Amino acid sequence: MKNKSIIERINAPTPKFFKKLRNIGLTLGSIGVAILAAPIALPAVLTTVAGYFATVGLVASAVASVTQETELEN
């Protein structure tokens, strides 16, 4: 198996499961960022949860973006 650069991994086809995971991560990240950027004062618990949503969502989408389909070698 050839080691690929990060650019080659990003440009490679993404498996169907990871496309769904990427979209879910982007949604969670967007919700978290929207709550954090709200112009009103929010309870501390809500801002903490929003921070976790943003972090987990954006990390999940980044990891899912660099996965690739490979053929198994026998």
mmCIF file of the N, C-alpha and C atoms, coordinates in Angstrom:
data_MODEL
# 
_entry.id   MODEL 
# 
loop_
_atom_site.group_PDB 
_atom_site.id 
_atom_site.type_symbol 
_atom_site.label_atom_id 
_atom_site.label_alt_id 
_atom_site.label_comp_id 
_atom_site.label_asym_id 
_atom_site.label_entity_id 
_atom_site.label_seq_id 
_atom_site.pdbx_PDB_ins_code 
_atom_site.Cartn_x 
_atom_site.Cartn_y 
_atom_site.Cartn_z 
_atom_site.occupancy 
_atom_site.B_iso_or_equiv 
_atom_site.pdbx_formal_charge 
_atom_site.auth_seq_id 
_atom_site.auth_comp_id 
_atom_site.auth_asym_id 
_atom_site.auth_atom_id 
_atom_site.pdbx_PDB_model_num 
ATOM 1   N N  . MET A 1 1  ? 0.845   -1.178  0.000  1.00 0.00 ? 1  MET A N  1 
ATOM 2   C CA . MET A 1 1  ? 0.000   0.000   0.000  1.00 0.00 ? 1  MET A CA 1 
ATOM 3   C C  . MET A 1 1  ? 0.887   1.236   0.000  1.00 0.00 ? 1  MET A C  1 
ATOM 4   N N  . LYS A 1 2  ? 0.657   2.113   -0.923 1.00 0.00 ? 2  LYS A N  1 
ATOM 5   C CA . LYS A 1 2  ? 1.458   3.318   -1.084 1.00 0.00 ? 2  LYS A CA 1 
ATOM 6   C C  . LYS A 1 2  ? 1.001   4.386   -0.096 1.00 0.00 ? 2  LYS A C  1 
ATOM 7   N N  . ASN A 1 3  ? 1.955   5.048   0.567  1.00 0.00 ? 3  ASN A N  1 
ATOM 8   C CA . ASN A 1 3  ? 1.622   6.174   1.434  1.00 0.00 ? 3  ASN A CA 1 
ATOM 9   C C  . ASN A 1 3  ? 1.282   7.364   0.557  1.00 0.00 ? 3  ASN A C  1 
ATOM 10  N N  . LYS A 1 4  ? 0.142   7.977   0.835  1.00 0.00 ? 4  LYS A N  1 
ATOM 11  C CA . LYS A 1 4  ? -0.305  9.107   0.031  1.00 0.00 ? 4  LYS A CA 1 
ATOM 12  C C  . LYS A 1 4  ? -0.162  10.394  0.827  1.00 0.00 ? 4  LYS A C  1 
ATOM 13  N N  . SER A 1 5  ? 0.030   11.487  0.113  1.00 0.00 ? 5  SER A N  1 
ATOM 14  C CA . SER A 1 5  ? 0.093   12.784  0.776  1.00 0.00 ? 5  SER A CA 1 
ATOM 15  C C  . SER A 1 5  ? -1.321  13.198  1.189  1.00 0.00 ? 5  SER A C  1 
ATOM 16  N N  . ILE A 1 6  ? -1.403  14.183  2.035  1.00 0.00 ? 6  ILE A N  1 
ATOM 17  C CA . ILE A 1 6  ? -2.711  14.649  2.530  1.00 0.00 ? 6  ILE A CA 1 
ATOM 18  C C  . ILE A 1 6  ? -3.562  15.185  1.372  1.00 0.00 ? 6  ILE A C  1 
ATOM 19  N N  . ILE A 1 7  ? -2.949  15.809  0.398  1.00 0.00 ? 7  ILE A N  1 
ATOM 20  C CA . ILE A 1 7  ? -3.693  16.340  -0.756 1.00 0.00 ? 7  ILE A CA 1 
ATOM 21  C C  . ILE A 1 7  ? -4.290  15.187  -1.562 1.00 0.00 ? 7  ILE A C  1 
ATOM 22  N N  . GLU A 1 8  ? -3.518  14.124  -1.762 1.00 0.00 ? 8  GLU A N  1 
ATOM 23  C CA . GLU A 1 8  ? -4.032  12.966  -2.498 1.00 0.00 ? 8  GLU A CA 1 
ATOM 24  C C  . GLU A 1 8  ? -5.169  12.288  -1.737 1.00 0.00 ? 8  GLU A C  1 
ATOM 25  N N  . ARG A 1 9  ? -5.055  12.240  -0.399 1.00 0.00 ? 9  ARG A N  1 
ATOM 26  C CA . ARG A 1 9  ? -6.116  11.625  0.409  1.00 0.00 ? 9  ARG A CA 1 
ATOM 27  C C  . ARG A 1 9  ? -7.395  12.449  0.345  1.00 0.00 ? 9  ARG A C  1 
ATOM 28  N N  . ILE A 1 10 ? -7.270  13.766  0.372  1.00 0.00 ? 10 ILE A N  1 
ATOM 29  C CA . ILE A 1 10 ? -8.462  14.626  0.313  1.00 0.00 ? 10 ILE A CA 1 
ATOM 30  C C  . ILE A 1 10 ? -9.142  14.499  -1.040 1.00 0.00 ? 10 ILE A C  1 
ATOM 31  N N  . ASN A 1 11 ? -8.357  14.364  -2.099 1.00 0.00 ? 11 ASN A N  1 
ATOM 32  C CA . ASN A 1 11 ? -8.920  14.268  -3.446 1.00 0.00 ? 11 ASN A CA 1 
ATOM 33  C C  . ASN A 1 11 ? -9.422  12.875  -3.800 1.00 0.00 ? 11 ASN A C  1 
ATOM 34  N N  . ALA A 1 12 ? -9.098  11.859  -2.994 1.00 0.00 ? 12 ALA A N  1 
ATOM 35  C CA . ALA A 1 12 ? -9.538  10.492  -3.262 1.00 0.00 ? 12 ALA A CA 1 
ATOM 36  C C  . ALA A 1 12 ? -11.035 10.356  -2.952 1.00 0.00 ? 12 ALA A C  1 
ATOM 37  N N  . PRO A 1 13 ? -11.704 9.362   -3.558 1.00 0.00 ? 13 PRO A N  1 
ATOM 38  C CA . PRO A 1 13 ? -13.133 9.158   -3.277 1.00 0.00 ? 13 PRO A CA 1 
ATOM 39  C C  . PRO A 1 13 ? -13.368 8.809   -1.805 1.00 0.00 ? 13 PRO A C  1 
ATOM 40  N N  . THR A 1 14 ? -14.425 9.372   -1.235 1.00 0.00 ? 14 THR A N  1 
ATOM 41  C CA . THR A 1 14 ? -14.780 9.136   0.163  1.00 0.00 ? 14 THR A CA 1 
ATOM 42  C C  . THR A 1 14 ? -15.875 8.073   0.226  1.00 0.00 ? 14 THR A C  1 
ATOM 43  N N  . PRO A 1 15 ? -15.749 7.084   1.131  1.00 0.00 ? 15 PRO A N  1 
ATOM 44  C CA . PRO A 1 15 ? -16.805 6.081   1.272  1.00 0.00 ? 15 PRO A CA 1 
ATOM 45  C C  . PRO A 1 15 ? -18.129 6.707   1.713  1.00 0.00 ? 15 PRO A C  1 
ATOM 46  N N  . LYS A 1 16 ? -19.217 6.039   1.373  1.00 0.00 ? 16 LYS A N  1 
ATOM 47  C CA . LYS A 1 16 ? -20.562 6.553   1.629  1.00 0.00 ? 16 LYS A CA 1 
ATOM 48  C C  . LYS A 1 16 ? -20.797 6.847   3.116  1.00 0.00 ? 16 LYS A C  1 
ATOM 49  N N  . PHE A 1 17 ? -20.365 5.927   4.006  1.00 0.00 ? 17 PHE A N  1 
ATOM 50  C CA . PHE A 1 17 ? -20.561 6.122   5.443  1.00 0.00 ? 17 PHE A CA 1 
ATOM 51  C C  . PHE A 1 17 ? -19.876 7.399   5.924  1.00 0.00 ? 17 PHE A C  1 
ATOM 52  N N  . PHE A 1 18 ? -18.662 7.649   5.439  1.00 0.00 ? 18 PHE A N  1 
ATOM 53  C CA . PHE A 1 18 ? -17.920 8.812   5.899  1.00 0.00 ? 18 PHE A CA 1 
ATOM 54  C C  . PHE A 1 18 ? -18.467 10.113  5.306  1.00 0.00 ? 18 PHE A C  1 
ATOM 55  N N  . LYS A 1 19 ? -19.128 10.030  4.155  1.00 0.00 ? 19 LYS A N  1 
ATOM 56  C CA . LYS A 1 19 ? -19.808 11.216  3.631  1.00 0.00 ? 19 LYS A CA 1 
ATOM 57  C C  . LYS A 1 19 ? -20.945 11.621  4.572  1.00 0.00 ? 19 LYS A C  1 
ATOM 58  N N  . LYS A 1 20 ? -21.701 10.615  5.052  1.00 0.00 ? 20 LYS A N  1 
ATOM 59  C CA . LYS A 1 20 ? -22.776 10.900  6.005  1.00 0.00 ? 20 LYS A CA 1 
ATOM 60  C C  . LYS A 1 20 ? -22.207 11.442  7.309  1.00 0.00 ? 20 LYS A C  1 
ATOM 61  N N  . LEU A 1 21 ? -21.119 10.835  7.797  1.00 0.00 ? 21 LEU A N  1 
ATOM 62  C CA . LEU A 1 21 ? -20.480 11.284  9.029  1.00 0.00 ? 21 LEU A CA 1 
ATOM 63  C C  . LEU A 1 21 ? -19.964 12.711  8.883  1.00 0.00 ? 21 LEU A C  1 
ATOM 64  N N  . ARG A 1 22 ? -19.402 13.041  7.726  1.00 0.00 ? 22 ARG A N  1 
ATOM 65  C CA . ARG A 1 22 ? -18.912 14.400  7.478  1.00 0.00 ? 22 ARG A CA 1 
ATOM 66  C C  . ARG A 1 22 ? -20.054 15.408  7.529  1.00 0.00 ? 22 ARG A C  1 
ATOM 67  N N  . ASN A 1 23 ? -21.176 15.054  6.918  1.00 0.00 ? 23 ASN A N  1 
ATOM 68  C CA . ASN A 1 23 ? -22.322 15.967  6.920  1.00 0.00 ? 23 ASN A CA 1 
ATOM 69  C C  . ASN A 1 23 ? -22.900 16.150  8.319  1.00 0.00 ? 23 ASN A C  1 
ATOM 70  N N  . ILE A 1 24 ? -22.964 15.068  9.094  1.00 0.00 ? 24 ILE A N  1 
ATOM 71  C CA . ILE A 1 24 ? -23.445 15.169  10.472 1.00 0.00 ? 24 ILE A CA 1 
ATOM 72  C C  . ILE A 1 24 ? -22.489 16.036  11.290 1.00 0.00 ? 24 ILE A C  1 
ATOM 73  N N  . GLY A 1 25 ? -21.194 15.845  11.098 1.00 0.00 ? 25 GLY A N  1 
ATOM 74  C CA . GLY A 1 25 ? -20.203 16.652  11.808 1.00 0.00 ? 25 GLY A CA 1 
ATOM 75  C C  . GLY A 1 25 ? -20.298 18.119  11.456 1.00 0.00 ? 25 GLY A C  1 
ATOM 76  N N  . LEU A 1 26 ? -20.491 18.421  10.185 1.00 0.00 ? 26 LEU A N  1 
ATOM 77  C CA . LEU A 1 26 ? -20.638 19.820  9.776  1.00 0.00 ? 26 LEU A CA 1 
ATOM 78  C C  . LEU A 1 26 ? -21.902 20.445  10.378 1.00 0.00 ? 26 LEU A C  1 
ATOM 79  N N  . THR A 1 27 ? -22.965 19.656  10.456 1.00 0.00 ? 27 THR A N  1 
ATOM 80  C CA . THR A 1 27 ? -24.206 20.154  11.049 1.00 0.00 ? 27 THR A CA 1 
ATOM 81  C C  . THR A 1 27 ? -24.016 20.446  12.530 1.00 0.00 ? 27 THR A C  1 
ATOM 82  N N  . LEU A 1 28 ? -23.417 19.500  13.259 1.00 0.00 ? 28 LEU A N  1 
ATOM 83  C CA . LEU A 1 28 ? -23.165 19.717  14.687 1.00 0.00 ? 28 LEU A CA 1 
ATOM 84  C C  . LEU A 1 28 ? -22.255 20.914  14.914 1.00 0.00 ? 28 LEU A C  1 
ATOM 85  N N  . GLY A 1 29 ? -21.202 21.015  14.108 1.00 0.00 ? 29 GLY A N  1 
ATOM 86  C CA . GLY A 1 29 ? -20.291 22.152  14.225 1.00 0.00 ? 29 GLY A CA 1 
ATOM 87  C C  . GLY A 1 29 ? -20.980 23.469  13.953 1.00 0.00 ? 29 GLY A C  1 
ATOM 88  N N  . SER A 1 30 ? -21.851 23.491  12.961 1.00 0.00 ? 30 SER A N  1 
ATOM 89  C CA . SER A 1 30 ? -22.582 24.718  12.624 1.00 0.00 ? 30 SER A CA 1 
ATOM 90  C C  . SER A 1 30 ? -23.532 25.123  13.746 1.00 0.00 ? 30 SER A C  1 
ATOM 91  N N  . ILE A 1 31 ? -24.206 24.142  14.324 1.00 0.00 ? 31 ILE A N  1 
ATOM 92  C CA . ILE A 1 31 ? -25.110 24.431  15.438 1.00 0.00 ? 31 ILE A CA 1 
ATOM 93  C C  . ILE A 1 31 ? -24.319 24.999  16.613 1.00 0.00 ? 31 ILE A C  1 
ATOM 94  N N  . GLY A 1 32 ? -23.198 24.370  16.937 1.00 0.00 ? 32 GLY A N  1 
ATOM 95  C CA . GLY A 1 32 ? -22.373 24.846  18.045 1.00 0.00 ? 32 GLY A CA 1 
ATOM 96  C C  . GLY A 1 32 ? -21.865 26.257  17.828 1.00 0.00 ? 32 GLY A C  1 
ATOM 97  N N  . VAL A 1 33 ? -21.366 26.532  16.635 1.00 0.00 ? 33 VAL A N  1 
ATOM 98  C CA . VAL A 1 33 ? -20.847 27.869  16.338 1.00 0.00 ? 33 VAL A CA 1 
ATOM 99  C C  . VAL A 1 33 ? -21.970 28.902  16.352 1.00 0.00 ? 33 VAL A C  1 
ATOM 100 N N  . ALA A 1 34 ? -23.141 28.549  15.842 1.00 0.00 ? 34 ALA A N  1 
ATOM 101 C CA . ALA A 1 34 ? -24.266 29.484  15.833 1.00 0.00 ? 34 ALA A CA 1 
ATOM 102 C C  . ALA A 1 34 ? -24.694 29.842  17.261 1.00 0.00 ? 34 ALA A C  1 
ATOM 103 N N  . ILE A 1 35 ? -24.707 28.860  18.144 1.00 0.00 ? 35 ILE A N  1 
ATOM 104 C CA . ILE A 1 35 ? -25.075 29.136  19.536 1.00 0.00 ? 35 ILE A CA 1 
ATOM 105 C C  . ILE A 1 35 ? -24.002 29.991  20.207 1.00 0.00 ? 35 ILE A C  1 
ATOM 106 N N  . LEU A 1 36 ? -22.733 29.681  19.943 1.00 0.00 ? 36 LEU A N  1 
ATOM 107 C CA . LEU A 1 36 ? -21.655 30.464  20.549 1.00 0.00 ? 36 LEU A CA 1 
ATOM 108 C C  . LEU A 1 36 ? -21.631 31.906  20.051 1.00 0.00 ? 36 LEU A C  1 
ATOM 109 N N  . ALA A 1 37 ? -22.057 32.120  18.827 1.00 0.00 ? 37 ALA A N  1 
ATOM 110 C CA . ALA A 1 37 ? -22.035 33.462  18.249 1.00 0.00 ? 37 ALA A CA 1 
ATOM 111 C C  . ALA A 1 37 ? -23.314 34.240  18.507 1.00 0.00 ? 37 ALA A C  1 
ATOM 112 N N  . ALA A 1 38 ? -24.235 33.665  19.255 1.00 0.00 ? 38 ALA A N  1 
ATOM 113 C CA . ALA A 1 38 ? -25.507 34.351  19.532 1.00 0.00 ? 38 ALA A CA 1 
ATOM 114 C C  . ALA A 1 38 ? -25.246 35.667  20.265 1.00 0.00 ? 38 ALA A C  1 
ATOM 115 N N  . PRO A 1 39 ? -25.940 36.729  19.862 1.00 0.00 ? 39 PRO A N  1 
ATOM 116 C CA . PRO A 1 39 ? -25.689 38.043  20.466 1.00 0.00 ? 39 PRO A CA 1 
ATOM 117 C C  . PRO A 1 39 ? -26.349 38.234  21.837 1.00 0.00 ? 39 PRO A C  1 
ATOM 118 N N  . ILE A 1 40 ? -26.965 37.204  22.372 1.00 0.00 ? 40 ILE A N  1 
ATOM 119 C CA . ILE A 1 40 ? -27.613 37.328  23.676 1.00 0.00 ? 40 ILE A CA 1 
ATOM 120 C C  . ILE A 1 40 ? -26.856 36.488  24.702 1.00 0.00 ? 40 ILE A C  1 
ATOM 121 N N  . ALA A 1 41 ? -27.042 36.816  25.966 1.00 0.00 ? 41 ALA A N  1 
ATOM 122 C CA . ALA A 1 41 ? -26.406 36.053  27.044 1.00 0.00 ? 41 ALA A CA 1 
ATOM 123 C C  . ALA A 1 41 ? -27.130 34.717  27.196 1.00 0.00 ? 41 ALA A C  1 
ATOM 124 N N  . LEU A 1 42 ? -26.375 33.647  27.205 1.00 0.00 ? 42 LEU A N  1 
ATOM 125 C CA . LEU A 1 42 ? -26.922 32.306  27.340 1.00 0.00 ? 42 LEU A CA 1 
ATOM 126 C C  . LEU A 1 42 ? -26.366 31.663  28.601 1.00 0.00 ? 42 LEU A C  1 
ATOM 127 N N  . PRO A 1 43 ? -27.082 30.696  29.162 1.00 0.00 ? 43 PRO A N  1 
ATOM 128 C CA . PRO A 1 43 ? -26.570 30.005  30.350 1.00 0.00 ? 43 PRO A CA 1 
ATOM 129 C C  . PRO A 1 43 ? -25.229 29.319  30.063 1.00 0.00 ? 43 PRO A C  1 
ATOM 130 N N  . ALA A 1 44 ? -24.423 29.197  31.091 1.00 0.00 ? 44 ALA A N  1 
ATOM 131 C CA . ALA A 1 44 ? -23.088 28.615  30.949 1.00 0.00 ? 44 ALA A CA 1 
ATOM 132 C C  . ALA A 1 44 ? -23.147 27.180  30.434 1.00 0.00 ? 44 ALA A C  1 
ATOM 133 N N  . VAL A 1 45 ? -24.147 26.418  30.873 1.00 0.00 ? 45 VAL A N  1 
ATOM 134 C CA . VAL A 1 45 ? -24.268 25.028  30.429 1.00 0.00 ? 45 VAL A CA 1 
ATOM 135 C C  . VAL A 1 45 ? -24.478 24.973  28.917 1.00 0.00 ? 45 VAL A C  1 
ATOM 136 N N  . LEU A 1 46 ? -25.306 25.856  28.399 1.00 0.00 ? 46 LEU A N  1 
ATOM 137 C CA . LEU A 1 46 ? -25.588 25.868  26.965 1.00 0.00 ? 46 LEU A CA 1 
ATOM 138 C C  . LEU A 1 46 ? -24.344 26.248  26.161 1.00 0.00 ? 46 LEU A C  1 
ATOM 139 N N  . THR A 1 47 ? -23.591 27.214  26.624 1.00 0.00 ? 47 THR A N  1 
ATOM 140 C CA . THR A 1 47 ? -22.382 27.589  25.891 1.00 0.00 ? 47 THR A CA 1 
ATOM 141 C C  . THR A 1 47 ? -21.312 26.499  25.967 1.00 0.00 ? 47 THR A C  1 
ATOM 142 N N  . THR A 1 48 ? -21.256 25.796  27.091 1.00 0.00 ? 48 THR A N  1 
ATOM 143 C CA . THR A 1 48 ? -20.311 24.679  27.206 1.00 0.00 ? 48 THR A CA 1 
ATOM 144 C C  . THR A 1 48 ? -20.676 23.566  26.234 1.00 0.00 ? 48 THR A C  1 
ATOM 145 N N  . VAL A 1 49 ? -21.950 23.204  26.196 1.00 0.00 ? 49 VAL A N  1 
ATOM 146 C CA . VAL A 1 49 ? -22.406 22.157  25.266 1.00 0.00 ? 49 VAL A CA 1 
ATOM 147 C C  . VAL A 1 49 ? -22.183 22.599  23.822 1.00 0.00 ? 49 VAL A C  1 
ATOM 148 N N  . ALA A 1 50 ? -22.426 23.856  23.523 1.00 0.00 ? 50 ALA A N  1 
ATOM 149 C CA . ALA A 1 50 ? -22.216 24.370  22.166 1.00 0.00 ? 50 ALA A CA 1 
ATOM 150 C C  . ALA A 1 50 ? -20.739 24.281  21.781 1.00 0.00 ? 50 ALA A C  1 
ATOM 151 N N  . GLY A 1 51 ? -19.853 24.539  22.731 1.00 0.00 ? 51 GLY A N  1 
ATOM 152 C CA . GLY A 1 51 ? -18.423 24.407  22.464 1.00 0.00 ? 51 GLY A CA 1 
ATOM 153 C C  . GLY A 1 51 ? -18.041 22.975  22.147 1.00 0.00 ? 51 GLY A C  1 
ATOM 154 N N  . TYR A 1 52 ? -18.618 22.025  22.886 1.00 0.00 ? 52 TYR A N  1 
ATOM 155 C CA . TYR A 1 52 ? -18.372 20.612  22.603 1.00 0.00 ? 52 TYR A CA 1 
ATOM 156 C C  . TYR A 1 52 ? -18.927 20.225  21.234 1.00 0.00 ? 52 TYR A C  1 
ATOM 157 N N  . PHE A 1 53 ? -20.121 20.692  20.904 1.00 0.00 ? 53 PHE A N  1 
ATOM 158 C CA . PHE A 1 53 ? -20.713 20.414  19.591 1.00 0.00 ? 53 PHE A CA 1 
ATOM 159 C C  . PHE A 1 53 ? -19.789 20.916  18.481 1.00 0.00 ? 53 PHE A C  1 
ATOM 160 N N  . ALA A 1 54 ? -19.316 22.139  18.625 1.00 0.00 ? 54 ALA A N  1 
ATOM 161 C CA . ALA A 1 54 ? -18.455 22.727  17.599 1.00 0.00 ? 54 ALA A CA 1 
ATOM 162 C C  . ALA A 1 54 ? -17.171 21.918  17.452 1.00 0.00 ? 54 ALA A C  1 
ATOM 163 N N  . THR A 1 55 ? -16.556 21.571  18.573 1.00 0.00 ? 55 THR A N  1 
ATOM 164 C CA . THR A 1 55 ? -15.298 20.833  18.522 1.00 0.00 ? 55 THR A CA 1 
ATOM 165 C C  . THR A 1 55 ? -15.474 19.441  17.933 1.00 0.00 ? 55 THR A C  1 
ATOM 166 N N  . VAL A 1 56 ? -16.415 18.693  18.475 1.00 0.00 ? 56 VAL A N  1 
ATOM 167 C CA . VAL A 1 56 ? -16.635 17.314  18.010 1.00 0.00 ? 56 VAL A CA 1 
ATOM 168 C C  . VAL A 1 56 ? -17.078 17.297  16.551 1.00 0.00 ? 56 VAL A C  1 
ATOM 169 N N  . GLY A 1 57 ? -17.976 18.183  16.194 1.00 0.00 ? 57 GLY A N  1 
ATOM 170 C CA . GLY A 1 57 ? -18.476 18.213  14.825 1.00 0.00 ? 57 GLY A CA 1 
ATOM 171 C C  . GLY A 1 57 ? -17.399 18.535  13.811 1.00 0.00 ? 57 GLY A C  1 
ATOM 172 N N  . LEU A 1 58 ? -16.581 19.531  14.109 1.00 0.00 ? 58 LEU A N  1 
ATOM 173 C CA . LEU A 1 58 ? -15.557 19.928  13.153 1.00 0.00 ? 58 LEU A CA 1 
ATOM 174 C C  . LEU A 1 58 ? -14.423 18.903  13.076 1.00 0.00 ? 58 LEU A C  1 
ATOM 175 N N  . VAL A 1 59 ? -14.072 18.268  14.187 1.00 0.00 ? 59 VAL A N  1 
ATOM 176 C CA . VAL A 1 59 ? -13.050 17.218  14.149 1.00 0.00 ? 59 VAL A CA 1 
ATOM 177 C C  . VAL A 1 59 ? -13.571 15.999  13.379 1.00 0.00 ? 59 VAL A C  1 
ATOM 178 N N  . ALA A 1 60 ? -14.822 15.621  13.624 1.00 0.00 ? 60 ALA A N  1 
ATOM 179 C CA . ALA A 1 60 ? -15.400 14.475  12.915 1.00 0.00 ? 60 ALA A CA 1 
ATOM 180 C C  . ALA A 1 60 ? -15.436 14.728  11.412 1.00 0.00 ? 60 ALA A C  1 
ATOM 181 N N  . SER A 1 61 ? -15.797 15.943  11.001 1.00 0.00 ? 61 SER A N  1 
ATOM 182 C CA . SER A 1 61 ? -15.831 16.211  9.565  1.00 0.00 ? 61 SER A CA 1 
ATOM 183 C C  . SER A 1 61 ? -14.440 16.242  8.957  1.00 0.00 ? 61 SER A C  1 
ATOM 184 N N  . ALA A 1 62 ? -13.470 16.726  9.699  1.00 0.00 ? 62 ALA A N  1 
ATOM 185 C CA . ALA A 1 62 ? -12.098 16.737  9.177  1.00 0.00 ? 62 ALA A CA 1 
ATOM 186 C C  . ALA A 1 62 ? -11.570 15.315  8.998  1.00 0.00 ? 62 ALA A C  1 
ATOM 187 N N  . VAL A 1 63 ? -11.799 14.464  9.969  1.00 0.00 ? 63 VAL A N  1 
ATOM 188 C CA . VAL A 1 63 ? -11.335 13.073  9.875  1.00 0.00 ? 63 VAL A CA 1 
ATOM 189 C C  . VAL A 1 63 ? -12.073 12.346  8.755  1.00 0.00 ? 63 VAL A C  1 
ATOM 190 N N  . ALA A 1 64 ? -13.377 12.558  8.644  1.00 0.00 ? 64 ALA A N  1 
ATOM 191 C CA . ALA A 1 64 ? -14.159 11.888  7.603  1.00 0.00 ? 64 ALA A CA 1 
ATOM 192 C C  . ALA A 1 64 ? -13.761 12.364  6.212  1.00 0.00 ? 64 ALA A C  1 
ATOM 193 N N  . SER A 1 65 ? -13.264 13.579  6.103  1.00 0.00 ? 65 SER A N  1 
ATOM 194 C CA . SER A 1 65 ? -12.886 14.110  4.792  1.00 0.00 ? 65 SER A CA 1 
ATOM 195 C C  . SER A 1 65 ? -11.635 13.456  4.230  1.00 0.00 ? 65 SER A C  1 
ATOM 196 N N  . VAL A 1 66 ? -10.752 12.972  5.086  1.00 0.00 ? 66 VAL A N  1 
ATOM 197 C CA . VAL A 1 66 ? -9.501  12.404  4.592  1.00 0.00 ? 66 VAL A CA 1 
ATOM 198 C C  . VAL A 1 66 ? -9.527  10.877  4.503  1.00 0.00 ? 66 VAL A C  1 
ATOM 199 N N  . THR A 1 67 ? -10.669 10.260  4.801  1.00 0.00 ? 67 THR A N  1 
ATOM 200 C CA . THR A 1 67 ? -10.759 8.813   4.603  1.00 0.00 ? 67 THR A CA 1 
ATOM 201 C C  . THR A 1 67 ? -10.925 8.539   3.116  1.00 0.00 ? 67 THR A C  1 
ATOM 202 N N  . GLN A 1 68 ? -10.557 7.340   2.720  1.00 0.00 ? 68 GLN A N  1 
ATOM 203 C CA . GLN A 1 68 ? -10.622 7.017   1.300  1.00 0.00 ? 68 GLN A CA 1 
ATOM 204 C C  . GLN A 1 68 ? -10.980 5.556   1.105  1.00 0.00 ? 68 GLN A C  1 
ATOM 205 N N  . GLU A 1 69 ? -11.522 5.261   -0.050 1.00 0.00 ? 69 GLU A N  1 
ATOM 206 C CA . GLU A 1 69 ? -11.815 3.887   -0.415 1.00 0.00 ? 69 GLU A CA 1 
ATOM 207 C C  . GLU A 1 69 ? -10.526 3.234   -0.880 1.00 0.00 ? 69 GLU A C  1 
ATOM 208 N N  . THR A 1 70 ? -10.288 2.029   -0.403 1.00 0.00 ? 70 THR A N  1 
ATOM 209 C CA . THR A 1 70 ? -9.106  1.281   -0.846 1.00 0.00 ? 70 THR A CA 1 
ATOM 210 C C  . THR A 1 70 ? -9.514  -0.127  -1.195 1.00 0.00 ? 70 THR A C  1 
ATOM 211 N N  . GLU A 1 71 ? -8.733  -0.752  -2.024 1.00 0.00 ? 71 GLU A N  1 
ATOM 212 C CA . GLU A 1 71 ? -8.949  -2.145  -2.372 1.00 0.00 ? 71 GLU A CA 1 
ATOM 213 C C  . GLU A 1 71 ? -8.060  -2.989  -1.482 1.00 0.00 ? 71 GLU A C  1 
ATOM 214 N N  . LEU A 1 72 ? -8.612  -4.064  -0.941 1.00 0.00 ? 72 LEU A N  1 
ATOM 215 C CA . LEU A 1 72 ? -7.838  -4.961  -0.096 1.00 0.00 ? 72 LEU A CA 1 
ATOM 216 C C  . LEU A 1 72 ? -6.924  -5.812  -0.957 1.00 0.00 ? 72 LEU A C  1 
ATOM 217 N N  . GLU A 1 73 ? -5.691  -5.951  -0.507 1.00 0.00 ? 73 GLU A N  1 
ATOM 218 C CA . GLU A 1 73 ? -4.730  -6.785  -1.232 1.00 0.00 ? 73 GLU A CA 1 
ATOM 219 C C  . GLU A 1 73 ? -4.697  -8.160  -0.584 1.00 0.00 ? 73 GLU A C  1 
ATOM 220 N N  . ASN A 1 74 ? -4.688  -9.193  -1.401 1.00 0.00 ? 74 ASN A N  1 
ATOM 221 C CA . ASN A 1 74 ? -4.619  -10.574 -0.886 1.00 0.00 ? 74 ASN A CA 1 
ATOM 222 C C  . ASN A 1 74 ? -3.197  -11.050 -0.850 1.00 0.00 ? 74 ASN A C  1 
# 
